[in-house]
Amino acid sequence: MANNLQVKVEKSAGCRRILTVEVPAERVNEKYEEVKKSVTESANVPGFRKGKVPESIINAKYSDLIKKETIERILPDVYPEAVKESDENPVTEPVISKLDYNKGENLSFVAEFDVFPEFSLPKCEGIDINKKVFKVKDKDVDDAVKQIMERQAGFDDVKDRGAAAGDIAVVDYNVTVGSKVIDKRSNIWMPLEEKTLFPLKFANIKGIKPGEEKEFEDKVPEDYFQKEFTGEVAAVKFKLIGLKTKNIPELTDGLVKKMGNYKNIDEFKKGLRQYITSDRNRAQEEDVKNQVFEYFLKKTSFALPQFVLERNKSRAFENMVEHLKKQGMKDTDIEKEKPSIEKASAEEAEKNLKIAYTMSRIITENKLEASDDEVRNKIDDIAKHSGQKTEDVKKCLGTKDKFENLRYSLEQDKVMEFILNKAKIKEIKE
């Protein structure tokens, strides 16, 4: 047929595909005339009524606009046809280039996109898995109680003695190498332990009383975050602003009632045991899942779609920076560590993307897709356990992407069940 597209497919590096498409002039002309008619009907030219402007004036005044709109209208029609004819399956939006068209001639363009990686799945049966088996002991509960009591502690000022292990030191300090300040902090609370490290080692603080200052020199350790100063001799100056000790409260029925909906200490410890059990179950599941992921990462090797990979690298870098900021890392330090952060986030992005494509292949080949009904049931389940209405949960999910993420989570659970049912699981007691 005269209106048939001419499509040439070129396989570029990895998952990249390049389509060269030519649209016959007859088909483009139809769209051109359609656009021209629309422009003629709406053209506002002094001296002429709308729809009555002579063709010669339309051609002279609006030819560029008609050409531009013709291209914009025809590309969304012909691109999907070209992809279908090419028998490719894009996973990214196309980058259109080399667009060429003149009235009365064929229209041609190049579309560049990435496709799903081509690779063979290793066997999914008989994978060796080490499953850590645990039992929550009374000591685990007691240790958790101790940690909670530590967090409930108040702080008493110490004025009649020098700093000792177990105290909290409130300090200002300044660290310089030569004439360069490499670290400066004010009003920092520091738990004092024998193993307290650079720049304020315990040995240099021990015995100092509130209000006193001290200067000393120390070598910058090899694991210091500013690598350019490691091995240098630093001058450290600090002032002990204050000294505090923890005032840990006694565990009583009255205290646990304030901390939660508990009648007494026994009920509190029972709830704590359940929490520890649940937490360790989650850790156990995560460990098993990571073993499955590592198995497939070692057994598969394939190129990734570069457009997708670069987008994921960028997102992973932003997430890592945000995480470091929440941990208290300064913008200046983040900038200094940018190369190592980029490297770590890029490796994480590549790893996660390989896992995602592998899981997708397992889902497809073993028909493990999550149905719409299963997604709806999961939303109902979330609502039930969170005490919310189903409609409110749907509103929280909001976008289509979040719904699809929920679907993918269900499918991952199906994959794990599918694999673990056929795995060689060895239980290891903690």
C-alpha positions as CSV (number, residue, x, y, z in Angstrom):
1,M,0.0,0.0,0.0
2,A,1.1,3.6,-0.7
3,N,0.6,4.5,2.9
4,N,2.9,1.8,4.3
5,L,5.8,3.0,6.5
6,Q,9.4,2.1,5.7
7,V,11.2,1.0,8.9
8,K,14.8,0.1,9.3
9,V,16.0,-1.3,12.7
10,E,19.6,-0.9,13.9
11,K,20.8,-2.7,17.1
12,S,23.2,-0.4,18.9
13,A,25.2,-1.0,22.0
14,G,23.5,-3.0,24.7
15,C,19.8,-2.5,24.8
16,R,19.7,0.6,22.4
17,R,17.6,0.4,19.3
18,I,17.6,3.0,16.4
19,L,14.6,3.1,14.1
20,T,14.9,5.0,10.8
21,V,11.4,5.7,9.7
22,E,10.1,7.0,6.4
23,V,6.5,8.1,6.0
24,P,5.2,8.2,2.3
25,A,4.3,11.6,1.0
26,E,0.7,10.6,0.2
27,R,0.0,9.9,3.9
28,V,1.8,13.1,5.1
29,N,-0.1,15.1,2.4
30,E,-3.4,14.0,3.9
31,K,-2.4,15.2,7.3
32,Y,-1.0,18.4,5.8
33,E,-4.3,19.2,4.0
34,E,-6.2,18.4,7.2
35,V,-4.1,20.9,9.2
36,K,-4.2,23.5,6.4
37,K,-8.0,23.3,6.4
38,S,-8.1,23.9,10.1
39,V,-5.7,26.9,9.9
40,T,-7.8,28.4,7.0
41,E,-11.0,28.1,9.0
42,S,-9.5,29.9,12.0
43,A,-7.1,32.4,10.3
44,N,-7.7,36.0,11.2
45,V,-6.4,38.1,8.3
46,P,-7.5,41.8,8.0
47,G,-9.8,42.3,5.0
48,F,-11.1,38.7,4.9
49,R,-13.7,36.9,6.8
50,K,-12.7,33.7,8.7
51,G,-12.7,30.7,6.4
52,K,-12.6,33.0,3.3
53,V,-8.8,33.8,3.2
54,P,-7.4,33.0,-0.2
55,E,-5.2,29.9,-0.4
56,S,-2.3,31.9,-1.8
57,I,-2.3,34.1,1.4
58,I,-2.6,31.0,3.6
59,N,0.4,29.4,1.9
60,A,2.5,32.5,2.2
61,K,1.6,33.5,5.7
62,Y,1.1,30.1,7.5
63,S,3.2,27.5,5.6
64,D,5.7,27.1,8.5
65,L,2.9,26.8,11.1
66,I,1.1,24.2,8.9
67,K,4.3,22.2,8.4
68,K,5.1,22.3,12.1
69,E,1.6,21.1,13.1
70,T,1.6,18.5,10.5
71,I,4.7,16.9,12.0
72,E,3.4,17.2,15.5
73,R,0.1,15.5,14.6
74,I,1.5,12.7,12.5
75,L,4.4,11.6,14.7
76,P,2.1,10.2,17.5
77,D,0.3,8.1,14.9
78,V,3.3,6.7,12.9
79,Y,5.7,6.1,15.8
80,P,3.7,3.3,17.4
81,E,3.1,1.8,14.0
82,A,6.9,1.9,13.3
83,V,7.6,0.2,16.7
84,K,5.0,-2.5,16.0
85,E,6.5,-3.1,12.6
86,S,10.0,-3.3,14.0
87,D,8.9,-6.0,16.5
88,E,10.7,-4.2,19.3
89,N,9.4,-3.5,22.8
90,P,10.6,-0.1,24.1
91,V,11.1,0.5,27.8
92,T,11.9,4.2,27.4
93,E,10.3,7.1,25.6
94,P,11.9,7.7,22.2
95,V,14.5,10.4,21.4
96,I,13.5,11.8,18.0
97,S,16.2,13.2,15.8
98,K,17.0,13.9,12.1
99,L,13.5,15.0,11.4
100,D,13.2,15.9,7.7
101,Y,10.1,17.0,5.8
102,N,9.2,19.3,3.0
103,K,5.7,19.7,1.6
104,G,4.9,17.1,-1.0
105,E,7.8,14.9,0.0
106,N,8.3,11.8,2.3
107,L,8.7,12.6,6.0
108,S,11.6,10.8,7.7
109,F,12.9,10.7,11.3
110,V,15.1,8.6,13.6
111,A,13.7,7.3,16.9
112,E,16.2,6.0,19.5
113,F,15.0,4.0,22.6
114,D,16.0,1.2,24.9
115,V,14.4,-2.2,25.0
116,F,14.1,-4.9,27.6
117,P,17.5,-6.7,28.2
118,E,18.0,-10.0,26.4
119,F,19.3,-12.7,28.7
120,S,18.7,-16.3,29.7
121,L,17.4,-17.1,33.2
122,P,19.5,-19.5,35.3
123,K,17.6,-22.4,36.9
124,C,15.2,-21.3,39.7
125,E,15.1,-24.7,41.3
126,G,17.4,-26.1,44.0
127,I,19.0,-22.8,45.1
128,D,21.1,-23.1,48.3
129,I,19.7,-20.9,51.0
130,N,21.0,-20.5,54.6
131,K,18.1,-19.6,56.9
132,K,18.9,-18.2,60.3
133,V,16.7,-19.7,63.0
134,F,16.3,-17.7,66.2
135,K,14.7,-17.8,69.6
136,V,14.0,-14.7,71.5
137,K,15.6,-15.1,74.9
138,D,14.9,-13.4,78.2
139,K,18.3,-11.6,77.9
140,D,17.2,-10.1,74.5
141,V,14.1,-8.6,76.2
142,D,16.2,-7.4,79.2
143,D,18.7,-5.7,76.8
144,A,15.8,-4.1,74.9
145,V,14.3,-2.8,78.2
146,K,17.7,-1.4,79.1
147,Q,18.0,0.5,75.8
148,I,14.5,1.9,76.3
149,M,15.3,3.1,79.8
150,E,18.4,4.7,78.4
151,R,16.2,6.7,76.0
152,Q,13.9,7.7,78.9
153,A,16.9,9.0,80.9
154,G,17.2,12.6,82.0
155,F,20.6,14.4,82.5
156,D,22.1,15.8,85.6
157,D,24.9,18.4,85.6
158,V,28.3,17.4,87.0
159,K,30.2,20.2,88.7
160,D,32.4,18.7,91.4
161,R,34.7,16.5,89.4
162,G,36.5,15.9,86.1
163,A,35.2,14.0,83.0
164,A,35.0,10.2,83.4
165,A,33.9,7.3,81.2
166,G,30.1,7.1,81.0
167,D,29.6,10.9,81.2
168,I,28.2,13.1,78.5
169,A,30.6,15.9,77.6
170,V,29.3,19.1,76.1
171,V,32.2,20.7,74.1
172,D,33.3,23.3,71.6
173,Y,36.3,22.3,69.5
174,N,38.4,23.4,66.6
175,V,40.8,21.2,64.6
176,T,43.4,22.7,62.3
177,V,46.1,21.3,60.0
178,G,48.6,24.0,59.4
179,S,46.6,27.2,58.9
180,K,43.5,25.3,57.6
181,V,40.5,24.6,59.8
182,I,39.3,21.0,59.0
183,D,36.6,20.7,61.6
184,K,34.9,23.1,64.0
185,R,31.9,22.3,66.2
186,S,30.0,24.1,68.9
187,N,27.9,22.7,71.8
188,I,28.4,19.1,70.8
189,W,27.2,16.4,73.2
190,M,29.7,13.5,73.3
191,P,29.2,10.2,75.2
192,L,32.6,9.5,76.8
193,E,33.9,6.0,76.5
194,E,37.4,4.5,76.6
195,K,37.3,4.0,72.8
196,T,36.2,7.6,72.0
197,L,38.2,8.5,68.8
198,F,39.8,11.5,67.0
199,P,39.6,14.4,67.4
200,L,38.7,14.2,71.1
201,K,40.1,10.9,72.4
202,F,39.0,10.0,75.8
203,A,42.6,10.2,77.2
204,N,42.7,13.9,76.3
205,I,39.3,14.7,77.9
206,K,39.6,12.5,81.0
207,G,39.8,14.5,84.2
208,I,38.9,17.9,82.6
209,K,36.4,19.9,84.5
210,P,33.6,22.1,83.1
211,G,34.9,25.5,81.9
212,E,38.4,24.3,81.3
213,E,40.2,24.4,78.0
214,K,42.9,22.2,76.5
215,E,45.1,22.2,73.4
216,F,47.1,19.2,72.1
217,E,48.3,17.7,68.8
218,D,47.2,14.4,67.3
219,K,47.7,12.5,64.0
220,V,44.8,12.5,61.6
221,P,43.8,8.8,61.3
222,E,43.7,6.9,58.0
223,D,40.0,6.4,58.2
224,Y,39.2,10.1,58.6
225,F,36.5,11.3,56.2
226,Q,38.6,14.1,54.7
227,K,41.1,11.8,53.0
228,E,43.5,14.7,52.0
229,F,44.4,15.2,55.7
230,T,45.1,11.6,56.7
231,G,48.5,11.1,58.3
232,E,48.9,14.9,59.0
233,V,49.5,16.3,62.5
234,A,46.4,18.3,63.6
235,A,46.2,20.9,66.3
236,V,43.1,20.3,68.5
237,K,41.7,23.0,70.8
238,F,38.6,22.3,72.9
239,K,36.6,23.7,75.8
240,L,34.5,21.6,78.1
241,I,31.3,23.6,78.3
242,G,29.5,21.2,80.6
243,L,29.5,17.7,81.9
244,K,26.4,15.5,82.4
245,T,25.4,12.1,83.7
246,K,22.4,10.1,82.7
247,N,19.6,9.7,85.2
248,I,18.1,6.4,84.2
249,P,14.5,5.9,85.6
250,E,13.4,2.7,87.3
251,L,11.1,0.5,85.4
252,T,7.7,0.6,87.1
253,D,4.1,-0.2,86.3
254,G,3.4,3.6,86.3
255,L,6.2,4.3,83.8
256,V,5.1,1.6,81.3
257,K,1.5,2.9,81.4
258,K,2.9,6.3,80.3
259,M,4.9,4.8,77.5
260,G,2.0,2.8,76.0
261,N,-1.2,1.0,76.5
262,Y,0.3,-1.5,79.1
263,K,-1.2,-2.4,82.4
264,N,2.0,-3.5,84.0
265,I,5.7,-4.5,83.5
266,D,4.8,-8.1,82.5
267,E,2.5,-7.0,79.8
268,F,5.1,-4.5,78.6
269,K,7.8,-7.2,78.3
270,K,5.4,-9.5,76.5
271,G,4.7,-6.8,73.9
272,L,8.4,-6.2,73.6
273,R,9.1,-9.8,73.0
274,Q,6.5,-9.9,70.3
275,Y,8.1,-6.8,68.7
276,I,11.6,-8.3,68.8
277,T,10.2,-11.5,67.3
278,S,8.5,-9.6,64.5
279,D,11.6,-7.5,63.9
280,R,13.9,-10.6,63.6
281,N,11.4,-12.3,61.3
282,R,11.6,-9.3,59.0
283,A,15.4,-9.4,59.2
284,Q,15.3,-13.2,58.4
285,E,13.1,-12.6,55.4
286,E,15.3,-9.8,54.1
287,D,18.4,-12.0,54.5
288,V,16.8,-14.8,52.6
289,K,15.6,-12.4,49.9
290,N,19.1,-11.0,49.5
291,Q,20.6,-14.5,49.1
292,V,18.1,-15.1,46.3
293,F,19.1,-11.8,44.7
294,E,22.8,-12.5,45.0
295,Y,22.3,-15.9,43.3
296,F,20.7,-14.3,40.3
297,L,23.2,-11.5,40.2
298,K,26.1,-14.0,40.0
299,K,24.4,-16.2,37.5
300,T,23.3,-13.6,35.0
301,S,25.2,-11.1,33.0
302,F,23.5,-8.6,30.6
303,A,23.6,-5.0,29.4
304,L,21.1,-2.6,30.9
305,P,19.0,0.0,29.1
306,Q,21.3,3.1,29.4
307,F,18.4,5.6,29.4
308,V,16.8,3.8,32.4
309,L,20.2,3.2,34.1
310,E,21.2,6.9,34.0
311,R,17.8,8.0,35.3
312,N,18.1,5.4,38.2
313,K,21.7,6.5,38.9
314,S,20.6,10.1,39.3
315,R,17.7,9.1,41.6
316,A,20.0,6.9,43.7
317,F,22.5,9.7,44.1
318,E,19.8,12.1,45.2
319,N,18.4,9.6,47.7
320,M,21.9,8.9,49.1
321,V,22.7,12.6,49.5
322,E,19.3,13.1,51.3
323,H,20.1,10.2,53.6
324,L,23.6,11.6,54.4
325,K,22.0,15.0,55.2
326,K,19.6,13.5,57.6
327,Q,22.5,11.8,59.3
328,G,24.0,15.3,59.8
329,M,26.6,15.4,57.0
330,K,27.3,19.0,55.9
331,D,26.9,20.2,52.3
332,T,30.6,21.0,52.1
333,D,31.5,17.5,53.2
334,I,29.1,16.0,50.7
335,E,30.7,18.0,47.9
336,K,34.1,16.7,48.9
337,E,32.9,13.1,49.0
338,K,30.8,13.5,45.8
339,P,33.0,11.1,43.6
340,S,32.7,8.3,46.2
341,I,28.9,8.9,46.7
342,E,28.4,8.9,42.9
343,K,30.3,5.6,42.6
344,A,28.4,3.9,45.5
345,S,25.0,5.1,44.3
346,A,25.7,4.1,40.7
347,E,26.7,0.6,41.8
348,E,23.5,0.4,43.9
349,A,21.3,1.6,41.0
350,E,22.9,-0.9,38.6
351,K,22.4,-3.8,41.1
352,N,18.8,-2.9,41.8
353,L,18.0,-2.5,38.1
354,K,19.4,-6.0,37.3
355,I,17.4,-7.5,40.1
356,A,14.2,-5.8,38.8
357,Y,14.7,-7.0,35.2
358,T,15.5,-10.5,36.5
359,M,12.4,-10.6,38.7
360,S,10.3,-9.3,35.8
361,R,11.5,-12.2,33.6
362,I,10.7,-14.7,36.3
363,I,7.3,-13.2,36.8
364,T,6.5,-13.4,33.0
365,E,7.9,-16.8,32.3
366,N,6.2,-18.4,35.3
367,K,2.9,-16.5,35.1
368,L,3.3,-14.9,38.5
369,E,1.6,-11.6,37.6
370,A,-0.5,-10.0,40.3
371,S,-4.1,-9.5,39.2
372,D,-6.2,-6.3,39.7
373,D,-8.3,-8.3,42.2
374,E,-5.1,-9.2,44.2
375,V,-4.1,-5.6,44.3
376,R,-7.5,-4.5,45.5
377,N,-7.5,-7.3,48.2
378,K,-4.1,-6.0,49.3
379,I,-5.4,-2.5,49.7
380,D,-8.3,-3.9,51.7
381,D,-5.8,-5.7,53.9
382,I,-3.7,-2.6,54.4
383,A,-6.9,-0.7,55.4
384,K,-7.9,-3.4,57.9
385,H,-4.6,-3.6,59.7
386,S,-4.1,0.2,59.8
387,G,-7.6,1.0,60.9
388,Q,-8.2,3.1,57.9
389,K,-11.0,3.1,55.3
390,T,-10.2,1.5,52.0
391,E,-10.9,4.7,50.1
392,D,-8.4,6.6,52.3
393,V,-5.7,4.0,51.6
394,K,-6.4,4.5,47.8
395,K,-6.1,8.2,48.2
396,C,-2.7,7.8,50.0
397,L,-1.5,5.6,47.2
398,G,-2.6,8.4,44.9
399,T,-0.7,8.0,41.6
400,K,-0.6,5.2,39.2
401,D,3.1,4.6,39.9
402,K,2.3,3.8,43.6
403,F,-0.4,1.3,42.6
404,E,2.1,-0.3,40.2
405,N,4.7,-0.4,43.0
406,L,2.1,-2.2,45.2
407,R,1.5,-4.7,42.3
408,Y,5.3,-5.2,41.9
409,S,5.6,-5.8,45.7
410,L,2.9,-8.5,45.5
411,E,4.7,-10.1,42.5
412,Q,8.0,-10.1,44.3
413,D,6.3,-12.0,47.1
414,K,5.1,-14.5,44.6
415,V,8.5,-14.9,43.1
416,M,10.0,-15.5,46.5
417,E,7.4,-18.1,47.4
418,F,7.9,-19.8,44.0
419,I,11.7,-20.0,44.4
420,L,11.8,-20.9,48.1
421,N,9.3,-23.7,47.6
422,K,11.9,-25.3,45.3
423,A,15.0,-24.2,47.2
424,K,17.5,-26.2,49.3
425,I,17.0,-24.5,52.7
426,K,19.5,-25.1,55.4
427,E,18.5,-23.9,58.9
428,I,21.3,-22.3,60.9
429,K,20.6,-21.6,64.6
430,E,21.9,-18.3,65.9
